[in-house]
Amino acid sequence: QAIQAINGHTDMSAEEFTNIIFEKIDVNNDGELTLEEFITGVERDEDLMDLITKNFDLSNVLKVIQNG
């Protein structure tokens, strides 16, 4: 949530974000994601890759840390 707030992406809660991830890439519907499922799912879904890239961009976090 903190990373999302710093990046200005507060339109989605952490729970909503997590639900989207699981809906799109939990292929065996076991409620768990293996690293393989996650990587494969993100590679196959351009919109999901974009969403993750924007929500976990740490460049603004680093700027905040550097600037005190």
Biotite code that builds the C-alpha atoms (Angstrom):
import biotite.structure as struc

atoms = struc.array([
    struc.Atom([0.000, 0.000, 0.000], chain_id="A", res_id=1, res_name="GLN", atom_name="CA", element="C"),
    struc.Atom([2.856, 2.359, 0.816], chain_id="A", res_id=2, res_name="ALA", atom_name="CA", element="C"),
    struc.Atom([4.484, 1.850, -2.581], chain_id="A", res_id=3, res_name="ILE", atom_name="CA", element="C"),
    struc.Atom([1.141, 2.378, -4.296], chain_id="A", res_id=4, res_name="GLN", atom_name="CA", element="C"),
    struc.Atom([0.565, 5.599, -2.347], chain_id="A", res_id=5, res_name="ALA", atom_name="CA", element="C"),
    struc.Atom([3.999, 6.995, -3.177], chain_id="A", res_id=6, res_name="ILE", atom_name="CA", element="C"),
    struc.Atom([3.432, 6.206, -6.847], chain_id="A", res_id=7, res_name="ASN", atom_name="CA", element="C"),
    struc.Atom([-0.037, 7.766, -6.819], chain_id="A", res_id=8, res_name="GLY", atom_name="CA", element="C"),
    struc.Atom([-1.881, 4.498, -7.489], chain_id="A", res_id=9, res_name="HIS", atom_name="CA", element="C"),
    struc.Atom([-4.358, 4.510, -4.619], chain_id="A", res_id=10, res_name="THR", atom_name="CA", element="C"),
    struc.Atom([-7.414, 3.691, -6.711], chain_id="A", res_id=11, res_name="ASP", atom_name="CA", element="C"),
    struc.Atom([-7.142, -0.018, -5.848], chain_id="A", res_id=12, res_name="MET", atom_name="CA", element="C"),
    struc.Atom([-6.873, -1.600, -2.427], chain_id="A", res_id=13, res_name="SER", atom_name="CA", element="C"),
    struc.Atom([-4.229, -4.233, -1.708], chain_id="A", res_id=14, res_name="ALA", atom_name="CA", element="C"),
    struc.Atom([-7.023, -6.801, -1.457], chain_id="A", res_id=15, res_name="GLU", atom_name="CA", element="C"),
    struc.Atom([-8.462, -5.843, -4.858], chain_id="A", res_id=16, res_name="GLU", atom_name="CA", element="C"),
    struc.Atom([-4.988, -5.987, -6.383], chain_id="A", res_id=17, res_name="PHE", atom_name="CA", element="C"),
    struc.Atom([-4.369, -9.441, -4.897], chain_id="A", res_id=18, res_name="THR", atom_name="CA", element="C"),
    struc.Atom([-7.749, -10.708, -6.087], chain_id="A", res_id=19, res_name="ASN", atom_name="CA", element="C"),
    struc.Atom([-6.986, -9.607, -9.653], chain_id="A", res_id=20, res_name="ILE", atom_name="CA", element="C"),
    struc.Atom([-3.657, -11.416, -9.560], chain_id="A", res_id=21, res_name="ILE", atom_name="CA", element="C"),
    struc.Atom([-5.243, -14.643, -8.344], chain_id="A", res_id=22, res_name="PHE", atom_name="CA", element="C"),
    struc.Atom([-8.195, -14.448, -10.750], chain_id="A", res_id=23, res_name="GLU", atom_name="CA", element="C"),
    struc.Atom([-5.878, -14.083, -13.706], chain_id="A", res_id=24, res_name="LYS", atom_name="CA", element="C"),
    struc.Atom([-3.048, -16.485, -12.921], chain_id="A", res_id=25, res_name="ILE", atom_name="CA", element="C"),
    struc.Atom([-4.013, -19.071, -10.299], chain_id="A", res_id=26, res_name="ASP", atom_name="CA", element="C"),
    struc.Atom([-4.480, -21.620, -13.064], chain_id="A", res_id=27, res_name="VAL", atom_name="CA", element="C"),
    struc.Atom([-5.205, -24.608, -10.834], chain_id="A", res_id=28, res_name="ASN", atom_name="CA", element="C"),
    struc.Atom([-7.526, -22.584, -8.537], chain_id="A", res_id=29, res_name="ASN", atom_name="CA", element="C"),
    struc.Atom([-5.886, -23.835, -5.356], chain_id="A", res_id=30, res_name="ASP", atom_name="CA", element="C"),
    struc.Atom([-5.720, -20.373, -3.769], chain_id="A", res_id=31, res_name="GLY", atom_name="CA", element="C"),
    struc.Atom([-1.933, -20.395, -3.889], chain_id="A", res_id=32, res_name="GLU", atom_name="CA", element="C"),
    struc.Atom([0.527, -19.117, -6.454], chain_id="A", res_id=33, res_name="LEU", atom_name="CA", element="C"),
    struc.Atom([3.756, -20.865, -7.186], chain_id="A", res_id=34, res_name="THR", atom_name="CA", element="C"),
    struc.Atom([6.596, -18.805, -8.577], chain_id="A", res_id=35, res_name="LEU", atom_name="CA", element="C"),
    struc.Atom([6.131, -20.659, -11.860], chain_id="A", res_id=36, res_name="GLU", atom_name="CA", element="C"),
    struc.Atom([2.404, -19.797, -12.026], chain_id="A", res_id=37, res_name="GLU", atom_name="CA", element="C"),
    struc.Atom([3.156, -16.164, -11.241], chain_id="A", res_id=38, res_name="PHE", atom_name="CA", element="C"),
    struc.Atom([5.904, -15.775, -13.836], chain_id="A", res_id=39, res_name="ILE", atom_name="CA", element="C"),
    struc.Atom([3.982, -17.634, -16.540], chain_id="A", res_id=40, res_name="THR", atom_name="CA", element="C"),
    struc.Atom([0.782, -15.734, -15.808], chain_id="A", res_id=41, res_name="GLY", atom_name="CA", element="C"),
    struc.Atom([2.420, -12.327, -15.894], chain_id="A", res_id=42, res_name="VAL", atom_name="CA", element="C"),
    struc.Atom([4.335, -13.145, -19.088], chain_id="A", res_id=43, res_name="GLU", atom_name="CA", element="C"),
    struc.Atom([1.074, -14.103, -20.813], chain_id="A", res_id=44, res_name="ARG", atom_name="CA", element="C"),
    struc.Atom([-0.978, -11.097, -19.703], chain_id="A", res_id=45, res_name="ASP", atom_name="CA", element="C"),
    struc.Atom([0.275, -7.719, -20.914], chain_id="A", res_id=46, res_name="GLU", atom_name="CA", element="C"),
    struc.Atom([-2.306, -5.785, -18.882], chain_id="A", res_id=47, res_name="ASP", atom_name="CA", element="C"),
    struc.Atom([-1.308, -7.615, -15.723], chain_id="A", res_id=48, res_name="LEU", atom_name="CA", element="C"),
    struc.Atom([2.382, -6.943, -16.416], chain_id="A", res_id=49, res_name="MET", atom_name="CA", element="C"),
    struc.Atom([1.584, -3.250, -16.816], chain_id="A", res_id=50, res_name="ASP", atom_name="CA", element="C"),
    struc.Atom([-0.451, -3.221, -13.595], chain_id="A", res_id=51, res_name="LEU", atom_name="CA", element="C"),
    struc.Atom([2.330, -4.891, -11.608], chain_id="A", res_id=52, res_name="ILE", atom_name="CA", element="C"),
    struc.Atom([5.004, -2.689, -13.140], chain_id="A", res_id=53, res_name="THR", atom_name="CA", element="C"),
    struc.Atom([3.135, 0.474, -12.174], chain_id="A", res_id=54, res_name="LYS", atom_name="CA", element="C"),
    struc.Atom([2.186, -0.707, -8.704], chain_id="A", res_id=55, res_name="ASN", atom_name="CA", element="C"),
    struc.Atom([5.644, -1.949, -7.760], chain_id="A", res_id=56, res_name="PHE", atom_name="CA", element="C"),
    struc.Atom([7.791, 0.737, -9.364], chain_id="A", res_id=57, res_name="ASP", atom_name="CA", element="C"),
    struc.Atom([10.339, 1.531, -6.661], chain_id="A", res_id=58, res_name="LEU", atom_name="CA", element="C"),
    struc.Atom([11.972, 4.505, -8.409], chain_id="A", res_id=59, res_name="SER", atom_name="CA", element="C"),
    struc.Atom([9.778, 7.027, -6.568], chain_id="A", res_id=60, res_name="ASN", atom_name="CA", element="C"),
    struc.Atom([10.427, 5.251, -3.269], chain_id="A", res_id=61, res_name="VAL", atom_name="CA", element="C"),
    struc.Atom([14.164, 5.577, -3.841], chain_id="A", res_id=62, res_name="LEU", atom_name="CA", element="C"),
    struc.Atom([13.762, 9.294, -4.605], chain_id="A", res_id=63, res_name="LYS", atom_name="CA", element="C"),
    struc.Atom([11.871, 9.810, -1.342], chain_id="A", res_id=64, res_name="VAL", atom_name="CA", element="C"),
    struc.Atom([14.611, 7.981, 0.585], chain_id="A", res_id=65, res_name="ILE", atom_name="CA", element="C"),
    struc.Atom([17.388, 9.923, -1.126], chain_id="A", res_id=66, res_name="GLN", atom_name="CA", element="C"),
    struc.Atom([15.718, 13.280, -0.537], chain_id="A", res_id=67, res_name="ASN", atom_name="CA", element="C"),
    struc.Atom([15.075, 12.543, 3.119], chain_id="A", res_id=68, res_name="GLY", atom_name="CA", element="C"),
])
